[in-house]
Each structure stands twice: as structure tokens, then as C-alpha cells.
Amino acid sequence: MNKRNLPPIPPEIEALVPYKPGKPIEELERELGISGAIKLASNENPLGPSPKAVAAMARALDGLHRYPDGAGFELRQALAKRYELAQEQIVLGNGSNEIIELLCRAFLRPGDLALAAAPSFLMYSKLVQVAGGRLKEVPLNDFRLDLKALARAIEPRTRLVFVNNPDNPAGTAFSGEEFREFLGQVPPGVVVVLDEAYIDFASDPQVAQGTDFLDHAVPVVVMRTFSKAYGLAGLRVGFGLGPVEIMDILHRVRQPFNTSILAQAAGAAALADEEFLQKTLQVTWQGLKDFYACFERLGLVYVPSQTNFVLVKIGPKASHVADELLKRGVIVRKMASYGLPEHLRISVGLPQENRRFMDELSAILGEG
Ligand SMILES: Cc1ncc(COP(=O)(O)O)c(C=O)c1O
């Protein structure tokens, strides 16, 4: 095909760099001709999916010849009850990633600005770029979101401010008090997007809870997901909570059936699976403790985490160490694409997976 026959590709689209997800286990095993590899790279739930969600999906299978309920009544009802909100304050998404996309589609026009920390979740910049907007970035301060600097960085064309709490990739979190102070400095005309993908893992009771801020004069959209604590990353289901006026707009720009029958059934069931959530939290918090102890033994500096992963400073050899781990069947996340080439990000796995990672890491560092 002659490229000249194509319609013009907008420069911001041509410039897009595809998101590079953590390496799938199957791919690594194929490449190395090994089996039994483990993945501690994508902040997934190592326990598997919520069993109640799996049972609900099995029950829903017989209805797959029908389109889903476009309004997602059952799941939105369950969420409304859980968070004491009206259904009109809730929008479902194909993962919380889709909520980011809907916000960009709805609120950004070419030349508009969005604001986020640097580094932060890579999808903010990509989806802002797709919408023709520009992402302005404010550096983290000692691995914490600098809310004061973010507020100062708001310009007249700023439409969206992404704040990720607890933060990926740093793992740190701000308090409700800090967030309230920040909101006090946000001018009219700006939507604050509070990405709480990891909020379920926060062990510190001071950590801000977005649901406390949905009545604030500043429009706040809280994004949450079933991908992490509920173990449903492969299903793609997340949701946004916010003012009715904003949710109404997001419903208009979304596809009519953006969450599947299975996603809706599983989400509602997972929300009620308190036993699974508690087990997940225990495994996560114990795993973090074990990692911290290991890093301290090895003299490595890490960032204490309110999430299910931890950022650790390996030094100039970080990329080499990650490659060595890979050869030994342990997948962790390199951080160069986040501007942290000396760090690695490790997701908490099952106890035996964590042990294997720690043993391999100790061996590799011991080998110099
Ligand atoms: C900060 C943050 N936000 C959002 C997401 C998207 O999650 P999902 O689309 O699976 O709900 C992730 C996933 O890794 C994340 O780290």
C-alpha cells in the first residue's frame, strides 16, 4: 500500500509510543524455553480472581447471546449501595483506563492542558495526547505527589488534573487533610481526577478517601478498579464516581455496551467478597514487610508503600539486574520508561514467589 493513499495522520497520533505492559509469563517462557516463571511486574493480584466473581460469571455465561445491560444496573446499584451514592454519580468502564479516556475525550480540545505528576501512570500522557491535549508534568518531591506545586501549575487552559493516590509508581499516599488543602487552591473550570486504583491496599488510616470529597465545590472524579484488590485485571472493569453533571457527560461519550455481561456480574459479586479482599490485604501487607526486610539486609533503599508494589533503588545496574532476574524466570518492572532508570518496581506475589524473587535478587547482587 502506498502511504500517500492514507488520510493525513495527525502528528500527535503519529508521535504516540505504544504502552509497554509488563512481559507476559507465557512470552518469557517461550523466549527462554523455560517453565514456572513468575510475574511480579504488573501489580496484579497473585491469589487469582475473587471466587465469588468467578461463580457469578459462570452463572452469567448462559446469557452471552444477549447484549449487556448498557446501564450496568446491577453493578451500579451495588456500588451505589457501597458508597452511599446515587446511581447517577457512577459510570462503569472497561477498566479504569477507560474512565481516563472518557474524561480526556469529554473535556480536552486541541491546545487544552492536563496536569499530572512526573513520573506517573503512563496512560495519562498517552490518552491526553490522543485527545489532542498537552500534559504538563510536575515532579514528585521525595517520591510524594507535590500537591502545592500541582495547584500552582494550573493554567487558564488546564481542564484536568490527575492525582494518583496511592501513587503508581512511587507507592506513597497523601492524607485527606492534604487533599482538602489542595482542593482549596483549585480554580473553577478544572476537574480533579483522583485515581484510586490502589486505595484498597492503603494501610495508613490517614490516607485520603476520594469518596469523602464527592460533595466538594471543586468537581472531583474518583476512579477505582476491580483489577487490583479484586483480582479481575483480565476482565477489564473499573468505575468512576463523581458529580452527576460530569457523569452525565461521560455516559454520553462512552460506548453503549462498554462493560460486558461477565464484567458487570463479576464486579457486583467481587464487591461482596469481603473474605477474598481481606485475604488479599493480608498477603499484600506481609509481602511488603518481607520485601522491606530483604532490602534492608541488602542495603537497598526503598520507598515504603501504600500499594501492592514497592519501588526499590538498585543503582546503575538496575536494568542488568532485571535482565538477570528475567533469565531466572522472575519478571519485575524496569523503571526507565518512568524516568527512574536506577529503580525497579516489584509487585507483591504469593509468599513462595516473593521468596524466589528475594533469593534470586540476593544471589545476583552477591555475585556483584
Ligand atoms: C495508577 C493506575 N491507574 C489506573 C490503572 C488502570 O487499571 P485498570 O484499567 O486495569 O482498571 C492502573 C493499572 O495498572 C494504574 O496503575
PDBQT file of the ligand as one rigid body, heavy atoms in Angstrom, charges set to zero:
ROOT
HETATM    1  C1  LIG A 401      -2.407   4.238  38.635  1.00  0.00    +0.000 C 
HETATM    2  C2  LIG A 401      -3.229   3.343  37.812  1.00  0.00    +0.000 A 
HETATM    3  N1  LIG A 401      -4.395   3.794  37.366  1.00  0.00    +0.000 NA
HETATM    4  C3  LIG A 401      -5.178   3.029  36.596  1.00  0.00    +0.000 A 
HETATM    5  C4  LIG A 401      -4.792   1.763  36.251  1.00  0.00    +0.000 A 
HETATM    6  C5  LIG A 401      -5.668   1.025  35.287  1.00  0.00    +0.000 C 
HETATM    7  O1  LIG A 401      -6.259  -0.050  35.786  1.00  0.00    +0.000 OA
HETATM    8  P1  LIG A 401      -7.424  -0.786  35.018  1.00  0.00    +0.000 P 
HETATM    9  O2  LIG A 401      -7.627  -0.168  33.676  1.00  0.00    +0.000 OA
HETATM   10  O3  LIG A 401      -6.991  -2.191  34.954  1.00  0.00    +0.000 OA
HETATM   11  O4  LIG A 401      -8.636  -0.580  35.884  1.00  0.00    +0.000 OA
HETATM   12  C6  LIG A 401      -3.584   1.241  36.698  1.00  0.00    +0.000 A 
HETATM   13  C7  LIG A 401      -3.138  -0.102  36.289  1.00  0.00    +0.000 C 
HETATM   14  O5  LIG A 401      -2.050  -0.524  36.426  1.00  0.00    +0.000 OA
HETATM   15  C8  LIG A 401      -2.773   2.060  37.498  1.00  0.00    +0.000 A 
HETATM   16  O6  LIG A 401      -1.580   1.645  37.922  1.00  0.00    +0.000 OA
ENDROOT
TORSDOF 0
